[in-house]
Amino acid sequence: MPIVDIEIVLKSDEAIPSEMVSELADHLGEIFNSSKNGTWVKVRGLSEANYAENGGKEAGIYPVFVSVLKSRLPNSDEMQREVDFITGAVGQICN
């Protein structure tokens, strides 16, 4: 059962819509080929005041951090495929 933690750096007036969280869970479940309730997704907002980069951050950039916990490490080809699909899906859904 994959457990996915997603942290989104938010603008000061921004909130995470619950529909986005459900959409992320559904897409990630498809990527991992999970049965119903087989992929758990936790999404948290991170205030832009609590995010920094060395040398300063670029204006207008609000990163999304994704961590995946699995019971077994996939082979390198499978892992690369998952990374490609996860980054594409999360990037599209989180805009």
C-alpha positions as semicolon CSV with decimal commas, in nm:
position;residue;x (nm);y (nm);z (nm)
1;M;0,000;0,000;0,000
2;P;0,168;0,324;-0,110
3;I;0,140;0,618;0,128
4;V;0,191;0,950;-0,049
5;D;0,269;1,275;0,134
6;I;0,224;1,593;-0,067
7;E;0,317;1,940;0,059
8;I;0,217;2,239;-0,149
9;V;0,368;2,582;-0,092
10;L;0,066;2,813;-0,086
11;K;0,021;3,178;-0,164
12;S;-0,098;3,380;0,136
13;D;-0,464;3,374;0,028
14;E;-0,470;3,022;-0,115
15;A;-0,631;2,703;0,018
16;I;-0,623;2,343;-0,102
17;P;-0,960;2,235;-0,248
18;S;-1,086;1,898;-0,124
19;E;-1,166;1,803;-0,484
20;M;-0,794;1,831;-0,563
21;V;-0,708;1,587;-0,286
22;S;-0,959;1,330;-0,413
23;E;-0,834;1,372;-0,769
24;L;-0,474;1,322;-0,656
25;A;-0,569;1,004;-0,467
26;D;-0,756;0,863;-0,767
27;H;-0,476;0,936;-1,016
28;L;-0,202;0,810;-0,786
29;G;-0,402;0,492;-0,718
30;E;-0,415;0,434;-1,094
31;I;-0,040;0,491;-1,129
32;F;0,032;0,237;-0,853
33;N;-0,237;0,001;-0,984
34;S;-0,388;-0,010;-0,634
35;S;-0,713;-0,170;-0,535
36;K;-0,984;0,052;-0,385
37;N;-0,850;0,217;-0,066
38;G;-0,503;0,084;-0,153
39;T;-0,325;0,418;-0,192
40;W;-0,332;0,668;0,091
41;V;-0,270;1,034;0,012
42;K;-0,205;1,313;0,264
43;V;-0,195;1,670;0,136
44;R;-0,078;1,964;0,344
45;G;-0,034;2,329;0,269
46;L;0,290;2,503;0,356
47;S;0,281;2,877;0,403
48;E;0,514;3,059;0,168
49;A;0,653;3,227;0,483
50;N;0,773;2,881;0,596
51;Y;0,956;2,798;0,273
52;A;1,296;2,922;0,160
53;E;1,576;2,834;-0,078
54;N;1,943;2,906;-0,034
55;G;2,031;3,219;-0,225
56;G;1,664;3,330;-0,223
57;K;1,357;3,193;-0,391
58;E;1,229;3,290;-0,732
59;A;0,920;3,512;-0,727
60;G;0,598;3,346;-0,837
61;I;0,725;2,989;-0,790
62;Y;0,528;2,770;-0,547
63;P;0,679;2,419;-0,531
64;V;0,505;2,091;-0,459
65;F;0,693;1,825;-0,262
66;V;0,596;1,460;-0,302
67;S;0,719;1,167;-0,090
68;V;0,615;0,807;-0,153
69;L;0,642;0,530;0,106
70;K;0,609;0,175;-0,023
71;S;0,661;-0,167;0,134
72;R;0,905;-0,268;-0,139
73;L;1,144;-0,081;-0,361
74;P;1,050;-0,116;-0,730
75;N;1,314;-0,200;-0,989
76;S;1,479;0,099;-1,156
77;D;1,263;0,088;-1,471
78;E;0,941;0,069;-1,269
79;M;1,061;0,347;-1,038
80;Q;1,142;0,577;-1,330
81;R;0,802;0,507;-1,485
82;E;0,630;0,590;-1,154
83;V;0,834;0,910;-1,114
84;D;0,741;1,024;-1,465
85;F;0,370;0,953;-1,414
86;I;0,361;1,097;-1,059
87;T;0,532;1,424;-1,154
88;G;0,307;1,464;-1,458
89;A;-0,015;1,392;-1,269
90;V;0,070;1,601;-0,962
91;G;0,194;1,890;-1,173
92;Q;-0,121;1,890;-1,385
93;I;-0,364;1,851;-1,094
94;C;-0,193;2,110;-0,872
95;N;-0,144;2,344;-1,169
